[in-house]
Amino acid sequence: MRVAIFDFDGTLYPQETFTLMMNYMKEHPVHSRKYKSFYRALMKPYLAYKMKIYPENKMKAKSMQLYLDTFKGMHQSEIEEYFEDMSRDMNKDLNSKVVERLQKHLIDGDHVLLVSGAFTPMLNEVTRDYAIHNVIGTEIPVRNGIIDTDNGIYHIQGERKNEMIDKALEGLDIDWENSSAYGDSISDITVLEMVGNPVVVRPEARLKAVAEERKWEIIW
């Protein structure tokens, strides 16, 4: 069985979803009052990252945790509705070239996975019109139906993507040499290296250099 693995931010979706999340909270009729305190808390890890004293992967995970912390005590159904409302029109902005590839993989009978650090309710809403076999994102921790911010999120990025892919495909006979993966960032490289047909999408400079050296396909 062949697989086709898609990243989301910068690949299937051309933008960074965290920027969208920030703007949505800022303009939200109910939750906008939480924005200032969230933004102040966010500045510490972000500035440390810009000063190169805080790793990028930790900064991203911390940012996602801080965002979710603002909804502490909210019921699971409410936070899912929040992300669904935020994501409802995002499918109009998907990268059409990547969508065509995704649809072709589905038609060809490939097992399609979407693997992203974005929150799972967002990913599910954006891709609800596509028969993706596995949607793997950062889960929102819940206890007794309420968001549990005491236990940190398990942010899906870097080699954690490989871990979750292996878990989703456990027990299946995968033809890795004829499988495909799509990504835009150097952090996607461990996933791209899993397959025989890596494809980079509007790559940032570090990944572009690797792709050109290894003669990987590039979608602009």
C-alpha positions as CSV (number, residue, x, y, z in Angstrom):
1,M,0.0,0.0,0.0
2,R,1.2,3.5,-0.9
3,V,0.8,6.4,1.4
4,A,0.6,10.2,0.8
5,I,1.5,12.4,3.7
6,F,0.6,16.1,3.8
7,D,1.7,18.9,6.1
8,F,-0.9,21.6,6.7
9,D,0.6,25.0,7.5
10,G,2.5,26.4,4.5
11,T,1.7,23.3,2.4
12,L,-2.0,22.4,2.1
13,Y,-2.9,25.8,3.7
14,P,-0.7,28.6,2.4
15,Q,-0.5,30.5,5.6
16,E,0.4,30.0,9.3
17,T,-2.7,29.0,11.2
18,F,-1.3,30.5,14.5
19,T,-1.6,34.0,13.0
20,L,-5.2,33.2,12.0
21,M,-5.9,32.0,15.6
22,M,-4.5,35.1,17.1
23,N,-6.5,37.4,14.9
24,Y,-9.7,35.4,15.5
25,M,-9.3,35.7,19.2
26,K,-8.6,39.4,18.9
27,E,-11.8,40.1,17.0
28,H,-14.0,37.5,18.7
29,P,-17.2,39.0,20.2
30,V,-16.8,37.0,23.4
31,H,-13.2,36.0,23.8
32,S,-11.5,39.2,22.6
33,R,-11.2,40.3,26.3
34,K,-8.7,37.5,26.8
35,Y,-6.4,38.6,24.0
36,K,-4.2,41.2,25.8
37,S,-3.2,38.8,28.6
38,F,-2.6,36.1,26.1
39,Y,-0.4,38.4,24.0
40,R,1.6,39.5,27.0
41,A,2.3,35.9,28.0
42,L,3.3,35.1,24.4
43,M,5.9,37.8,24.1
44,K,8.3,36.2,26.5
45,P,8.9,32.9,24.6
46,Y,8.7,34.7,21.3
47,L,11.3,37.3,22.1
48,A,13.6,34.6,23.6
49,Y,13.3,32.7,20.3
50,K,14.1,35.9,18.3
51,M,17.2,36.4,20.5
52,K,18.1,32.7,19.7
53,I,18.1,31.6,23.3
54,Y,14.9,29.6,23.0
55,P,14.5,26.8,20.4
56,E,11.9,27.2,17.7
57,N,10.1,23.9,18.5
58,K,9.7,24.9,22.1
59,M,8.5,28.3,21.2
60,K,5.8,26.9,18.9
61,A,4.7,24.4,21.5
62,K,4.6,27.0,24.2
63,S,2.6,29.4,22.0
64,M,0.0,26.7,21.4
65,Q,-0.2,25.9,25.1
66,L,-0.6,29.6,26.0
67,Y,-3.4,29.9,23.4
68,L,-5.2,27.0,24.9
69,D,-4.7,28.2,28.5
70,T,-6.9,31.2,27.8
71,F,-9.9,28.8,27.5
72,K,-9.3,27.0,30.8
73,G,-12.5,25.7,32.2
74,M,-14.4,25.7,28.9
75,H,-16.4,22.7,27.9
76,Q,-15.1,20.4,25.2
77,S,-18.1,21.1,22.9
78,E,-17.5,24.9,23.2
79,I,-13.9,24.8,22.3
80,E,-14.6,22.5,19.4
81,E,-17.3,24.8,18.2
82,Y,-14.9,27.8,18.5
83,F,-12.3,26.1,16.3
84,E,-15.0,24.9,13.8
85,D,-16.3,28.5,13.5
86,M,-12.8,29.8,13.0
87,S,-12.0,27.2,10.3
88,R,-15.2,27.2,8.4
89,D,-14.1,29.3,5.4
90,M,-10.4,28.2,5.4
91,N,-11.0,25.5,2.8
92,K,-11.6,28.3,0.3
93,D,-7.9,29.4,0.7
94,L,-6.2,26.0,0.4
95,N,-3.4,25.7,-2.1
96,S,-5.2,24.5,-5.3
97,K,-2.1,22.7,-6.6
98,V,-1.7,20.7,-3.4
99,V,-5.4,20.0,-3.3
100,E,-5.2,18.5,-6.8
101,R,-2.4,16.2,-5.6
102,L,-4.3,15.2,-2.6
103,Q,-7.4,14.3,-4.7
104,K,-5.3,12.4,-7.2
105,H,-3.7,10.3,-4.4
106,L,-7.2,9.5,-3.2
107,I,-8.4,8.6,-6.7
108,D,-5.3,6.4,-7.1
109,G,-6.2,4.5,-3.9
110,D,-3.3,5.8,-1.8
111,H,-3.7,6.0,2.0
112,V,-3.7,9.7,2.7
113,L,-2.6,11.3,6.0
114,L,-2.7,14.9,7.1
115,V,-0.1,15.5,9.8
116,S,0.1,18.9,11.5
117,G,0.8,20.8,14.7
118,A,-2.5,22.6,14.3
119,F,-5.3,21.7,16.7
120,T,-7.3,18.7,15.5
121,P,-10.8,20.3,15.5
122,M,-9.4,22.9,13.0
123,L,-7.9,20.3,10.7
124,N,-11.1,18.2,10.8
125,E,-13.3,21.2,9.8
126,V,-11.0,22.4,7.0
127,T,-10.7,19.0,5.4
128,R,-14.2,17.7,6.0
129,D,-14.9,17.6,2.3
130,Y,-12.0,15.3,1.6
131,A,-11.9,11.6,2.4
132,I,-8.6,11.7,4.2
133,H,-7.8,8.4,6.0
134,N,-5.9,9.8,9.0
135,V,-6.1,13.4,10.3
136,I,-3.3,13.8,12.9
137,G,-3.0,17.0,14.8
138,T,-2.4,18.4,18.3
139,E,-5.2,17.1,20.5
140,I,-6.9,19.3,23.0
141,P,-6.6,17.6,26.4
142,V,-9.9,17.1,28.1
143,R,-10.9,15.8,31.5
144,N,-14.5,15.1,32.4
145,G,-15.6,17.1,29.4
146,I,-13.6,20.2,30.4
147,I,-10.4,21.5,28.8
148,D,-7.5,20.2,31.0
149,T,-4.7,22.8,30.7
150,D,-2.9,21.4,33.8
151,N,-1.4,18.7,31.6
152,G,0.6,20.2,28.7
153,I,-0.4,19.5,25.1
154,Y,1.6,17.1,23.0
155,H,2.5,19.4,20.1
156,I,2.9,17.4,16.9
157,Q,6.0,18.7,15.1
158,G,9.4,17.4,13.9
159,E,10.1,13.8,14.7
160,R,6.8,13.6,16.6
161,K,5.1,13.5,13.2
162,N,7.1,10.4,12.3
163,E,6.0,8.8,15.6
164,M,2.4,9.5,14.9
165,I,2.6,8.3,11.3
166,D,4.2,5.1,12.4
167,K,1.4,4.7,15.0
168,A,-1.4,5.3,12.5
169,L,0.1,2.8,10.0
170,E,1.1,0.1,12.5
171,G,0.5,-3.3,11.1
172,L,0.1,-2.1,7.5
173,D,2.4,-3.2,4.7
174,I,3.6,0.2,3.3
175,D,5.4,0.6,0.0
176,W,7.6,3.5,1.2
177,E,9.6,3.7,-2.0
178,N,6.5,4.6,-4.1
179,S,4.9,6.7,-1.4
180,S,4.8,10.5,-1.3
181,A,5.1,13.3,1.3
182,Y,4.5,17.0,1.0
183,G,6.0,19.7,3.2
184,D,7.3,23.3,3.2
185,S,9.7,23.6,6.2
186,I,13.0,22.1,7.3
187,S,11.1,20.7,10.2
188,D,9.3,18.4,7.8
189,I,12.5,16.8,6.5
190,T,12.2,13.7,8.7
191,V,8.8,13.0,7.1
192,L,10.0,13.8,3.6
193,E,12.9,11.4,4.0
194,M,10.4,8.5,4.8
195,V,9.2,8.2,1.3
196,G,10.6,7.7,-2.2
197,N,8.7,10.7,-3.6
198,P,9.3,13.8,-1.4
199,V,7.7,17.0,-2.7
200,V,8.4,20.4,-1.2
201,V,5.8,23.2,-1.5
202,R,6.9,26.8,-1.6
203,P,9.8,25.8,0.6
204,E,11.6,28.1,3.0
205,A,15.3,28.7,2.3
206,R,16.8,25.8,4.2
207,L,14.4,23.2,2.8
208,K,14.8,24.7,-0.7
209,A,18.6,24.2,-0.5
210,V,18.1,20.5,0.5
211,A,15.5,19.9,-2.2
212,E,17.7,21.3,-4.9
213,E,20.7,19.3,-3.7
214,R,18.7,16.1,-3.6
215,K,16.7,16.9,-6.8
216,W,13.3,16.7,-5.0
217,E,10.2,18.0,-6.7
218,I,9.3,21.6,-5.9
219,I,5.8,23.1,-6.2
220,W,5.8,26.9,-6.3
